[in-house]
Amino acid sequence: FSSRIKQSTGAECSSDKVHSDIYALISSEAPSTPLSDQQITDILNGKGYKVSRKTVAKYREDLGIASSYVRKQQRYQEAKKKK
């Protein structure tokens, strides 16, 4: 069973949908400027989800995705190796 997330309309959606949206946002981010948990929260709240930054961080970790700081450092190291 998956948990439910309230939307601004009062409806509810599956937390799996929010996980999917977080994954999609991070997958499409610019490598040099990864999205922070707060930025992801703001985008999701703009889409009508009622989620906190803490929830976004938890879901991101559930997906096995590192923080924006770590993602930026990893991409920097990868670029450095290519040179």
PDB file of N, CA, C and O in Angstrom:
ATOM      1  N   PHE A   1       0.833  -1.183   0.000  1.00  0.00           N
ATOM      2  CA  PHE A   1       0.000   0.000   0.000  1.00  0.00           C
ATOM      3  C   PHE A   1       0.873   1.241   0.000  1.00  0.00           C
ATOM      4  O   PHE A   1       1.877   1.303   0.710  1.00  0.00           O
ATOM      5  N   SER A   2       0.500   2.204  -0.778  1.00  0.00           N
ATOM      6  CA  SER A   2       1.247   3.459  -0.772  1.00  0.00           C
ATOM      7  C   SER A   2       0.448   4.511  -0.012  1.00  0.00           C
ATOM      8  O   SER A   2      -0.781   4.456   0.047  1.00  0.00           O
ATOM      9  N   SER A   3       1.159   5.457   0.560  1.00  0.00           N
ATOM     10  CA  SER A   3       0.489   6.524   1.298  1.00  0.00           C
ATOM     11  C   SER A   3      -0.127   7.522   0.322  1.00  0.00           C
ATOM     12  O   SER A   3       0.091   7.450  -0.887  1.00  0.00           O
ATOM     13  N   ARG A   4      -0.888   8.438   0.865  1.00  0.00           N
ATOM     14  CA  ARG A   4      -1.591   9.429   0.054  1.00  0.00           C
ATOM     15  C   ARG A   4      -1.054  10.821   0.368  1.00  0.00           C
ATOM     16  O   ARG A   4      -0.652  11.109   1.495  1.00  0.00           O
ATOM     17  N   ILE A   5      -1.057  11.668  -0.640  1.00  0.00           N
ATOM     18  CA  ILE A   5      -0.634  13.060  -0.504  1.00  0.00           C
ATOM     19  C   ILE A   5      -1.825  13.945  -0.843  1.00  0.00           C
ATOM     20  O   ILE A   5      -2.496  13.742  -1.855  1.00  0.00           O
ATOM     21  N   LYS A   6      -2.080  14.923   0.009  1.00  0.00           N
ATOM     22  CA  LYS A   6      -3.156  15.877  -0.274  1.00  0.00           C
ATOM     23  C   LYS A   6      -2.729  16.852  -1.352  1.00  0.00           C
ATOM     24  O   LYS A   6      -1.565  17.241  -1.437  1.00  0.00           O
ATOM     25  N   GLN A   7      -3.679  17.234  -2.165  1.00  0.00           N
ATOM     26  CA  GLN A   7      -3.452  18.256  -3.171  1.00  0.00           C
ATOM     27  C   GLN A   7      -4.195  19.513  -2.742  1.00  0.00           C
ATOM     28  O   GLN A   7      -5.080  19.462  -1.888  1.00  0.00           O
ATOM     29  N   SER A   8      -3.833  20.627  -3.334  1.00  0.00           N
ATOM     30  CA  SER A   8      -4.446  21.903  -2.953  1.00  0.00           C
ATOM     31  C   SER A   8      -5.943  21.926  -3.258  1.00  0.00           C
ATOM     32  O   SER A   8      -6.687  22.718  -2.680  1.00  0.00           O
ATOM     33  N   THR A   9      -6.378  21.055  -4.166  1.00  0.00           N
ATOM     34  CA  THR A   9      -7.807  20.988  -4.506  1.00  0.00           C
ATOM     35  C   THR A   9      -8.599  20.209  -3.474  1.00  0.00           C
ATOM     36  O   THR A   9      -9.829  20.187  -3.522  1.00  0.00           O
ATOM     37  N   GLY A  10      -7.890  19.555  -2.521  1.00  0.00           N
ATOM     38  CA  GLY A  10      -8.548  18.731  -1.525  1.00  0.00           C
ATOM     39  C   GLY A  10      -8.526  17.260  -1.908  1.00  0.00           C
ATOM     40  O   GLY A  10      -8.780  16.394  -1.071  1.00  0.00           O
ATOM     41  N   ALA A  11      -8.226  16.978  -3.162  1.00  0.00           N
ATOM     42  CA  ALA A  11      -8.125  15.590  -3.617  1.00  0.00           C
ATOM     43  C   ALA A  11      -6.833  14.985  -3.086  1.00  0.00           C
ATOM     44  O   ALA A  11      -5.962  15.688  -2.572  1.00  0.00           O
ATOM     45  N   GLU A  12      -6.730  13.696  -3.217  1.00  0.00           N
ATOM     46  CA  GLU A  12      -5.522  13.007  -2.792  1.00  0.00           C
ATOM     47  C   GLU A  12      -4.927  12.257  -3.968  1.00  0.00           C
ATOM     48  O   GLU A  12      -5.634  11.852  -4.891  1.00  0.00           O
ATOM     49  N   CYS A  13      -3.606  12.076  -3.920  1.00  0.00           N
ATOM     50  CA  CYS A  13      -2.944  11.275  -4.943  1.00  0.00           C
ATOM     51  C   CYS A  13      -1.965  10.335  -4.245  1.00  0.00           C
ATOM     52  O   CYS A  13      -1.640  10.518  -3.072  1.00  0.00           O
ATOM     53  N   SER A  14      -1.512   9.353  -4.964  1.00  0.00           N
ATOM     54  CA  SER A  14      -0.587   8.372  -4.425  1.00  0.00           C
ATOM     55  C   SER A  14       0.791   8.987  -4.222  1.00  0.00           C
ATOM     56  O   SER A  14       1.226   9.825  -5.012  1.00  0.00           O
ATOM     57  N   SER A  15       1.471   8.572  -3.165  1.00  0.00           N
ATOM     58  CA  SER A  15       2.837   9.040  -2.952  1.00  0.00           C
ATOM     59  C   SER A  15       3.746   8.528  -4.061  1.00  0.00           C
ATOM     60  O   SER A  15       4.797   9.111  -4.325  1.00  0.00           O
ATOM     61  N   ASP A  16       3.342   7.434  -4.712  1.00  0.00           N
ATOM     62  CA  ASP A  16       4.115   6.928  -5.852  1.00  0.00           C
ATOM     63  C   ASP A  16       4.168   7.958  -6.974  1.00  0.00           C
ATOM     64  O   ASP A  16       5.182   8.072  -7.663  1.00  0.00           O
ATOM     65  N   LYS A  17       3.096   8.699  -7.160  1.00  0.00           N
ATOM     66  CA  LYS A  17       3.053   9.749  -8.174  1.00  0.00           C
ATOM     67  C   LYS A  17       4.040  10.859  -7.822  1.00  0.00           C
ATOM     68  O   LYS A  17       4.718  11.388  -8.703  1.00  0.00           O
ATOM     69  N   VAL A  18       4.121  11.210  -6.552  1.00  0.00           N
ATOM     70  CA  VAL A  18       5.055  12.251  -6.115  1.00  0.00           C
ATOM     71  C   VAL A  18       6.487  11.749  -6.288  1.00  0.00           C
ATOM     72  O   VAL A  18       7.355  12.496  -6.740  1.00  0.00           O
ATOM     73  N   HIS A  19       6.740  10.487  -5.932  1.00  0.00           N
ATOM     74  CA  HIS A  19       8.065   9.891  -6.163  1.00  0.00           C
ATOM     75  C   HIS A  19       8.432  10.010  -7.642  1.00  0.00           C
ATOM     76  O   HIS A  19       9.546  10.406  -7.986  1.00  0.00           O
ATOM     77  N   SER A  20       7.489   9.666  -8.501  1.00  0.00           N
ATOM     78  CA  SER A  20       7.712   9.715  -9.953  1.00  0.00           C
ATOM     79  C   SER A  20       8.021  11.139 -10.418  1.00  0.00           C
ATOM     80  O   SER A  20       8.914  11.345 -11.240  1.00  0.00           O
ATOM     81  N   ASP A  21       7.294  12.107  -9.900  1.00  0.00           N
ATOM     82  CA  ASP A  21       7.518  13.502 -10.283  1.00  0.00           C
ATOM     83  C   ASP A  21       8.883  13.998  -9.801  1.00  0.00           C
ATOM     84  O   ASP A  21       9.562  14.737 -10.514  1.00  0.00           O
ATOM     85  N   ILE A  22       9.283  13.598  -8.607  1.00  0.00           N
ATOM     86  CA  ILE A  22      10.597  13.992  -8.090  1.00  0.00           C
ATOM     87  C   ILE A  22      11.688  13.397  -8.974  1.00  0.00           C
ATOM     88  O   ILE A  22      12.647  14.081  -9.330  1.00  0.00           O
ATOM     89  N   TYR A  23      11.539  12.128  -9.324  1.00  0.00           N
ATOM     90  CA  TYR A  23      12.520  11.473 -10.193  1.00  0.00           C
ATOM     91  C   TYR A  23      12.611  12.189 -11.541  1.00  0.00           C
ATOM     92  O   TYR A  23      13.705  12.422 -12.055  1.00  0.00           O
ATOM     93  N   ALA A  24      11.461  12.533 -12.105  1.00  0.00           N
ATOM     94  CA  ALA A  24      11.437  13.217 -13.402  1.00  0.00           C
ATOM     95  C   ALA A  24      12.106  14.589 -13.316  1.00  0.00           C
ATOM     96  O   ALA A  24      12.861  14.966 -14.213  1.00  0.00           O
ATOM     97  N   LEU A  25      11.837  15.331 -12.251  1.00  0.00           N
ATOM     98  CA  LEU A  25      12.458  16.651 -12.084  1.00  0.00           C
ATOM     99  C   LEU A  25      13.978  16.539 -11.989  1.00  0.00           C
ATOM    100  O   LEU A  25      14.702  17.303 -12.627  1.00  0.00           O
ATOM    101  N   ILE A  26      14.452  15.595 -11.200  1.00  0.00           N
ATOM    102  CA  ILE A  26      15.894  15.451 -11.021  1.00  0.00           C
ATOM    103  C   ILE A  26      16.541  14.925 -12.300  1.00  0.00           C
ATOM    104  O   ILE A  26      17.660  15.316 -12.634  1.00  0.00           O
ATOM    105  N   SER A  27      15.852  14.050 -13.009  1.00  0.00           N
ATOM    106  CA  SER A  27      16.393  13.505 -14.258  1.00  0.00           C
ATOM    107  C   SER A  27      16.566  14.575 -15.327  1.00  0.00           C
ATOM    108  O   SER A  27      17.438  14.468 -16.190  1.00  0.00           O
ATOM    109  N   SER A  28      15.730  15.605 -15.265  1.00  0.00           N
ATOM    110  CA  SER A  28      15.779  16.636 -16.300  1.00  0.00           C
ATOM    111  C   SER A  28      16.502  17.911 -15.851  1.00  0.00           C
ATOM    112  O   SER A  28      16.510  18.904 -16.579  1.00  0.00           O
ATOM    113  N   GLU A  29      17.106  17.891 -14.665  1.00  0.00           N
ATOM    114  CA  GLU A  29      17.789  19.085 -14.173  1.00  0.00           C
ATOM    115  C   GLU A  29      19.080  19.334 -14.945  1.00  0.00           C
ATOM    116  O   GLU A  29      19.657  18.417 -15.529  1.00  0.00           O
ATOM    117  N   ALA A  30      19.513  20.566 -14.937  1.00  0.00           N
ATOM    118  CA  ALA A  30      20.787  20.928 -15.560  1.00  0.00           C
ATOM    119  C   ALA A  30      21.918  20.365 -14.700  1.00  0.00           C
ATOM    120  O   ALA A  30      21.921  20.565 -13.486  1.00  0.00           O
ATOM    121  N   PRO A  31      22.875  19.669 -15.307  1.00  0.00           N
ATOM    122  CA  PRO A  31      23.955  19.055 -14.527  1.00  0.00           C
ATOM    123  C   PRO A  31      24.744  20.054 -13.670  1.00  0.00           C
ATOM    124  O   PRO A  31      25.191  19.717 -12.574  1.00  0.00           O
ATOM    125  N   SER A  32      24.907  21.253 -14.159  1.00  0.00           N
ATOM    126  CA  SER A  32      25.705  22.233 -13.419  1.00  0.00           C
ATOM    127  C   SER A  32      24.932  22.906 -12.287  1.00  0.00           C
ATOM    128  O   SER A  32      25.531  23.503 -11.393  1.00  0.00           O
ATOM    129  N   THR A  33      23.612  22.809 -12.326  1.00  0.00           N
ATOM    130  CA  THR A  33      22.792  23.432 -11.277  1.00  0.00           C
ATOM    131  C   THR A  33      21.687  22.470 -10.827  1.00  0.00           C
ATOM    132  O   THR A  33      20.529  22.646 -11.206  1.00  0.00           O
ATOM    133  N   PRO A  34      22.027  21.461 -10.025  1.00  0.00           N
ATOM    134  CA  PRO A  34      21.011  20.521  -9.565  1.00  0.00           C
ATOM    135  C   PRO A  34      19.980  21.205  -8.670  1.00  0.00           C
ATOM    136  O   PRO A  34      20.283  22.170  -7.968  1.00  0.00           O
ATOM    137  N   LEU A  35      18.776  20.691  -8.712  1.00  0.00           N
ATOM    138  CA  LEU A  35      17.682  21.249  -7.918  1.00  0.00           C
ATOM    139  C   LEU A  35      17.832  20.868  -6.450  1.00  0.00           C
ATOM    140  O   LEU A  35      18.101  19.712  -6.124  1.00  0.00           O
ATOM    141  N   SER A  36      17.658  21.839  -5.576  1.00  0.00           N
ATOM    142  CA  SER A  36      17.677  21.569  -4.140  1.00  0.00           C
ATOM    143  C   SER A  36      16.320  20.999  -3.728  1.00  0.00           C
ATOM    144  O   SER A  36      15.348  21.088  -4.477  1.00  0.00           O
ATOM    145  N   ASP A  37      16.265  20.413  -2.534  1.00  0.00           N
ATOM    146  CA  ASP A  37      14.995  19.890  -2.033  1.00  0.00           C
ATOM    147  C   ASP A  37      13.951  21.006  -1.935  1.00  0.00           C
ATOM    148  O   ASP A  37      12.773  20.784  -2.215  1.00  0.00           O
ATOM    149  N   GLN A  38      14.384  22.197  -1.539  1.00  0.00           N
ATOM    150  CA  GLN A  38      13.445  23.315  -1.434  1.00  0.00           C
ATOM    151  C   GLN A  38      12.911  23.717  -2.801  1.00  0.00           C
ATOM    152  O   GLN A  38      11.725  24.017  -2.936  1.00  0.00           O
ATOM    153  N   GLN A  39      13.770  23.726  -3.818  1.00  0.00           N
ATOM    154  CA  GLN A  39      13.313  24.062  -5.166  1.00  0.00           C
ATOM    155  C   GLN A  39      12.316  23.022  -5.677  1.00  0.00           C
ATOM    156  O   GLN A  39      11.316  23.365  -6.309  1.00  0.00           O
ATOM    157  N   ILE A  40      12.597  21.756  -5.397  1.00  0.00           N
ATOM    158  CA  ILE A  40      11.671  20.686  -5.802  1.00  0.00           C
ATOM    159  C   ILE A  40      10.346  20.853  -5.070  1.00  0.00           C
ATOM    160  O   ILE A  40       9.279  20.694  -5.664  1.00  0.00           O
ATOM    161  N   THR A  41      10.413  21.174  -3.785  1.00  0.00           N
ATOM    162  CA  THR A  41       9.197  21.409  -2.996  1.00  0.00           C
ATOM    163  C   THR A  41       8.374  22.535  -3.603  1.00  0.00           C
ATOM    164  O   THR A  41       7.158  22.410  -3.746  1.00  0.00           O
ATOM    165  N   ASP A  42       9.032  23.634  -3.961  1.00  0.00           N
ATOM    166  CA  ASP A  42       8.331  24.774  -4.549  1.00  0.00           C
ATOM    167  C   ASP A  42       7.661  24.394  -5.873  1.00  0.00           C
ATOM    168  O   ASP A  42       6.535  24.811  -6.144  1.00  0.00           O
ATOM    169  N   ILE A  43       8.356  23.605  -6.693  1.00  0.00           N
ATOM    170  CA  ILE A  43       7.786  23.174  -7.973  1.00  0.00           C
ATOM    171  C   ILE A  43       6.573  22.283  -7.739  1.00  0.00           C
ATOM    172  O   ILE A  43       5.537  22.463  -8.380  1.00  0.00           O
ATOM    173  N   LEU A  44       6.695  21.321  -6.823  1.00  0.00           N
ATOM    174  CA  LEU A  44       5.574  20.412  -6.549  1.00  0.00           C
ATOM    175  C   LEU A  44       4.392  21.160  -5.938  1.00  0.00           C
ATOM    176  O   LEU A  44       3.242  20.891  -6.283  1.00  0.00           O
ATOM    177  N   ASN A  45       4.671  22.103  -5.027  1.00  0.00           N
ATOM    178  CA  ASN A  45       3.583  22.897  -4.456  1.00  0.00           C
ATOM    179  C   ASN A  45       2.909  23.732  -5.543  1.00  0.00           C
ATOM    180  O   ASN A  45       1.697  23.947  -5.502  1.00  0.00           O
ATOM    181  N   GLY A  46       3.690  24.199  -6.509  1.00  0.00           N
ATOM    182  CA  GLY A  46       3.134  24.939  -7.636  1.00  0.00           C
ATOM    183  C   GLY A  46       2.244  24.073  -8.512  1.00  0.00           C
ATOM    184  O   GLY A  46       1.338  24.577  -9.176  1.00  0.00           O
ATOM    185  N   LYS A  47       2.505  22.752  -8.513  1.00  0.00           N
ATOM    186  CA  LYS A  47       1.680  21.809  -9.274  1.00  0.00           C
ATOM    187  C   LYS A  47       0.439  21.383  -8.487  1.00  0.00           C
ATOM    188  O   LYS A  47      -0.405  20.643  -8.992  1.00  0.00           O
ATOM    189  N   GLY A  48       0.341  21.861  -7.242  1.00  0.00           N
ATOM    190  CA  GLY A  48      -0.847  21.564  -6.448  1.00  0.00           C
ATOM    191  C   GLY A  48      -0.661  20.516  -5.364  1.00  0.00           C
ATOM    192  O   GLY A  48      -1.610  20.206  -4.644  1.00  0.00           O
ATOM    193  N   TYR A  49       0.539  19.962  -5.229  1.00  0.00           N
ATOM    194  CA  TYR A  49       0.795  19.010  -4.153  1.00  0.00           C
ATOM    195  C   TYR A  49       1.077  19.762  -2.872  1.00  0.00           C
ATOM    196  O   TYR A  49       1.666  20.842  -2.901  1.00  0.00           O
ATOM    197  N   LYS A  50       0.663  19.205  -1.746  1.00  0.00           N
ATOM    198  CA  LYS A  50       0.990  19.797  -0.447  1.00  0.00           C
ATOM    199  C   LYS A  50       2.067  18.930   0.184  1.00  0.00           C
ATOM    200  O   LYS A  50       1.768  17.978   0.905  1.00  0.00           O
ATOM    201  N   VAL A  51       3.328  19.267  -0.094  1.00  0.00           N
ATOM    202  CA  VAL A  51       4.451  18.510   0.462  1.00  0.00           C
ATOM    203  C   VAL A  51       5.443  19.464   1.098  1.00  0.00           C
ATOM    204  O   VAL A  51       5.577  20.616   0.687  1.00  0.00           O
ATOM    205  N   SER A  52       6.134  18.964   2.106  1.00  0.00           N
ATOM    206  CA  SER A  52       7.158  19.766   2.778  1.00  0.00           C
ATOM    207  C   SER A  52       8.530  19.406   2.216  1.00  0.00           C
ATOM    208  O   SER A  52       8.682  18.405   1.516  1.00  0.00           O
ATOM    209  N   ARG A  53       9.509  20.220   2.524  1.00  0.00           N
ATOM    210  CA  ARG A  53      10.869  19.952   2.087  1.00  0.00           C
ATOM    211  C   ARG A  53      11.367  18.650   2.690  1.00  0.00           C
ATOM    212  O   ARG A  53      12.092  17.895   2.044  1.00  0.00           O
ATOM    213  N   LYS A  54      10.977  18.391   3.925  1.00  0.00           N
ATOM    214  CA  LYS A  54      11.379  17.158   4.603  1.00  0.00           C
ATOM    215  C   LYS A  54      10.816  15.925   3.880  1.00  0.00           C
ATOM    216  O   LYS A  54      11.501  14.910   3.753  1.00  0.00           O
ATOM    217  N   THR A  55       9.590  16.018   3.419  1.00  0.00           N
ATOM    218  CA  THR A  55       8.980  14.921   2.665  1.00  0.00           C
ATOM    219  C   THR A  55       9.714  14.708   1.354  1.00  0.00           C
ATOM    220  O   THR A  55       9.969  13.568   0.966  1.00  0.00           O
ATOM    221  N   VAL A  56      10.055  15.787   0.668  1.00  0.00           N
ATOM    222  CA  VAL A  56      10.794  15.684  -0.592  1.00  0.00           C
ATOM    223  C   VAL A  56      12.141  15.017  -0.340  1.00  0.00           C
ATOM    224  O   VAL A  56      12.553  14.153  -1.114  1.00  0.00           O
ATOM    225  N   ALA A  57      12.825  15.399   0.721  1.00  0.00           N
ATOM    226  CA  ALA A  57      14.124  14.798   1.046  1.00  0.00           C
ATOM    227  C   ALA A  57      13.973  13.296   1.309  1.00  0.00           C
ATOM    228  O   ALA A  57      14.790  12.493   0.858  1.00  0.00           O
ATOM    229  N   LYS A  58      12.931  12.934   2.036  1.00  0.00           N
ATOM    230  CA  LYS A  58      12.689  11.520   2.339  1.00  0.00           C
ATOM    231  C   LYS A  58      12.400  10.739   1.059  1.00  0.00           C
ATOM    232  O   LYS A  58      12.954   9.658   0.860  1.00  0.00           O
ATOM    233  N   TYR A  59      11.559  11.259   0.209  1.00  0.00           N
ATOM    234  CA  TYR A  59      11.216  10.569  -1.038  1.00  0.00           C
ATOM    235  C   TYR A  59      12.439  10.482  -1.961  1.00  0.00           C
ATOM    236  O   TYR A  59      12.647   9.462  -2.619  1.00  0.00           O
ATOM    237  N   ARG A  60      13.243  11.543  -2.009  1.00  0.00           N
ATOM    238  CA  ARG A  60      14.459  11.528  -2.827  1.00  0.00           C
ATOM    239  C   ARG A  60      15.390  10.434  -2.333  1.00  0.00           C
ATOM    240  O   ARG A  60      15.965   9.700  -3.137  1.00  0.00           O
ATOM    241  N   GLU A  61      15.546  10.318  -1.017  1.00  0.00           N
ATOM    242  CA  GLU A  61      16.387   9.274  -0.442  1.00  0.00           C
ATOM    243  C   GLU A  61      15.800   7.890  -0.719  1.00  0.00           C
ATOM    244  O   GLU A  61      16.544   6.947  -0.985  1.00  0.00           O
ATOM    245  N   ASP A  62      14.465   7.759  -0.659  1.00  0.00           N
ATOM    246  CA  ASP A  62      13.802   6.493  -1.001  1.00  0.00           C
ATOM    247  C   ASP A  62      14.167   6.053  -2.419  1.00  0.00           C
ATOM    248  O   ASP A  62      14.301   4.862  -2.699  1.00  0.00           O
ATOM    249  N   LEU A  63      14.324   7.034  -3.303  1.00  0.00           N
ATOM    250  CA  LEU A  63      14.661   6.755  -4.698  1.00  0.00           C
ATOM    251  C   LEU A  63      16.157   6.490  -4.891  1.00  0.00           C
ATOM    252  O   LEU A  63      16.592   6.148  -5.991  1.00  0.00           O
ATOM    253  N   GLY A  64      16.934   6.645  -3.830  1.00  0.00           N
ATOM    254  CA  GLY A  64      18.373   6.413  -3.914  1.00  0.00           C
ATOM    255  C   GLY A  64      19.118   7.537  -4.612  1.00  0.00           C
ATOM    256  O   GLY A  64      20.181   7.318  -5.193  1.00  0.00           O
ATOM    257  N   ILE A  65      18.561   8.739  -4.555  1.00  0.00           N
ATOM    258  CA  ILE A  65      19.163   9.902  -5.207  1.00  0.00           C
ATOM    259  C   ILE A  65      19.839  10.767  -4.141  1.00  0.00           C
ATOM    260  O   ILE A  65      19.252  11.078  -3.105  1.00  0.00           O
ATOM    261  N   ALA A  66      21.067  11.139  -4.418  1.00  0.00           N
ATOM    262  CA  ALA A  66      21.843  11.951  -3.471  1.00  0.00           C
ATOM    263  C   ALA A  66      21.314  13.388  -3.412  1.00  0.00           C
ATOM    264  O   ALA A  66      20.517  13.806  -4.251  1.00  0.00           O
ATOM    265  N   SER A  67      21.770  14.122  -2.413  1.00  0.00           N
ATOM    266  CA  SER A  67      21.396  15.536  -2.268  1.00  0.00           C
ATOM    267  C   SER A  67      21.956  16.346  -3.432  1.00  0.00           C
ATOM    268  O   SER A  67      22.828  15.873  -4.161  1.00  0.00           O
ATOM    269  N   SER A  68      21.460  17.551  -3.602  1.00  0.00           N
ATOM    270  CA  SER A  68      21.918  18.403  -4.706  1.00  0.00           C
ATOM    271  C   SER A  68      23.418  18.694  -4.571  1.00  0.00           C
ATOM    272  O   SER A  68      24.126  18.758  -5.576  1.00  0.00           O
ATOM    273  N   TYR A  69      23.899  18.867  -3.353  1.00  0.00           N
ATOM    274  CA  TYR A  69      25.322  19.134  -3.137  1.00  0.00           C
ATOM    275  C   TYR A  69      26.163  17.951  -3.621  1.00  0.00           C
ATOM    276  O   TYR A  69      27.152  18.138  -4.330  1.00  0.00           O
ATOM    277  N   VAL A  70      25.776  16.758  -3.243  1.00  0.00           N
ATOM    278  CA  VAL A  70      26.525  15.557  -3.631  1.00  0.00           C
ATOM    279  C   VAL A  70      26.431  15.333  -5.134  1.00  0.00           C
ATOM    280  O   VAL A  70      27.427  14.984  -5.768  1.00  0.00           O
ATOM    281  N   ARG A  71      25.236  15.532  -5.720  1.00  0.00           N
ATOM    282  CA  ARG A  71      25.086  15.363  -7.173  1.00  0.00           C
ATOM    283  C   ARG A  71      25.992  16.337  -7.919  1.00  0.00           C
ATOM    284  O   ARG A  71      26.600  15.971  -8.925  1.00  0.00           O
ATOM    285  N   LYS A  72      26.086  17.569  -7.436  1.00  0.00           N
ATOM    286  CA  LYS A  72      26.941  18.561  -8.084  1.00  0.00           C
ATOM    287  C   LYS A  72      28.410  18.152  -7.974  1.00  0.00           C
ATOM    288  O   LYS A  72      29.161  18.263  -8.943  1.00  0.00           O
ATOM    289  N   GLN A  73      28.815  17.683  -6.803  1.00  0.00           N
ATOM    290  CA  GLN A  73      30.197  17.244  -6.606  1.00  0.00           C
ATOM    291  C   GLN A  73      30.531  16.045  -7.487  1.00  0.00           C
ATOM    292  O   GLN A  73      31.618  15.977  -8.060  1.00  0.00           O
ATOM    293  N   GLN A  74      29.591  15.095  -7.598  1.00  0.00           N
ATOM    294  CA  GLN A  74      29.812  13.915  -8.433  1.00  0.00           C
ATOM    295  C   GLN A  74      29.974  14.315  -9.893  1.00  0.00           C
ATOM    296  O   GLN A  74      30.852  13.798 -10.584  1.00  0.00           O
ATOM    297  N   ARG A  75      29.146  15.221 -10.362  1.00  0.00           N
ATOM    298  CA  ARG A  75      29.227  15.658 -11.754  1.00  0.00           C
ATOM    299  C   ARG A  75      30.509  16.436 -12.012  1.00  0.00           C
ATOM    300  O   ARG A  75      31.081  16.353 -13.099  1.00  0.00           O
ATOM    301  N   TYR A  76      30.957  17.185 -11.024  1.00  0.00           N
ATOM    302  CA  TYR A  76      32.219  17.919 -11.140  1.00  0.00           C
ATOM    303  C   TYR A  76      33.385  16.933 -11.263  1.00  0.00           C
ATOM    304  O   TYR A  76      34.277  17.113 -12.092  1.00  0.00           O
ATOM    305  N   GLN A  77      33.365  15.894 -10.431  1.00  0.00           N
ATOM    306  CA  GLN A  77      34.427  14.885 -10.463  1.00  0.00           C
ATOM    307  C   GLN A  77      34.408  14.121 -11.794  1.00  0.00           C
ATOM    308  O   GLN A  77      35.465  13.820 -12.347  1.00  0.00           O
ATOM    309  N   GLU A  78      33.227  13.812 -12.301  1.00  0.00           N
ATOM    310  CA  GLU A  78      33.111  13.117 -13.592  1.00  0.00           C
ATOM    311  C   GLU A  78      33.680  13.981 -14.714  1.00  0.00           C
ATOM    312  O   GLU A  78      34.401  13.488 -15.581  1.00  0.00           O
ATOM    313  N   ALA A  79      33.355  15.258 -14.691  1.00  0.00           N
ATOM    314  CA  ALA A  79      33.849  16.179 -15.732  1.00  0.00           C
ATOM    315  C   ALA A  79      35.362  16.324 -15.631  1.00  0.00           C
ATOM    316  O   ALA A  79      36.050  16.434 -16.646  1.00  0.00           O
ATOM    317  N   LYS A  80      35.867  16.323 -14.429  1.00  0.00           N
ATOM    318  CA  LYS A  80      37.308  16.461 -14.205  1.00  0.00           C
ATOM    319  C   LYS A  80      38.049  15.248 -14.752  1.00  0.00           C
ATOM    320  O   LYS A  80      39.139  15.385 -15.309  1.00  0.00           O
ATOM    321  N   LYS A  81      37.464  14.059 -14.598  1.00  0.00           N
ATOM    322  CA  LYS A  81      38.081  12.822 -15.098  1.00  0.00           C
ATOM    323  C   LYS A  81      38.127  12.783 -16.616  1.00  0.00           C
ATOM    324  O   LYS A  81      39.049  12.213 -17.198  1.00  0.00           O
ATOM    325  N   LYS A  82      37.125  13.394 -17.263  1.00  0.00           N
ATOM    326  CA  LYS A  82      37.050  13.388 -18.726  1.00  0.00           C
ATOM    327  C   LYS A  82      38.121  14.258 -19.368  1.00  0.00           C
ATOM    328  O   LYS A  82      38.474  14.066 -20.531  1.00  0.00           O
ATOM    329  N   LYS A  83      38.631  15.210 -18.607  1.00  0.00           N
ATOM    330  CA  LYS A  83      39.626  16.151 -19.160  1.00  0.00           C
ATOM    331  C   LYS A  83      40.984  15.554 -19.232  1.00  0.00           C
ATOM    332  O   LYS A  83      41.926  16.213 -19.671  1.00  0.00           O
TER     333      LYS A  83
END
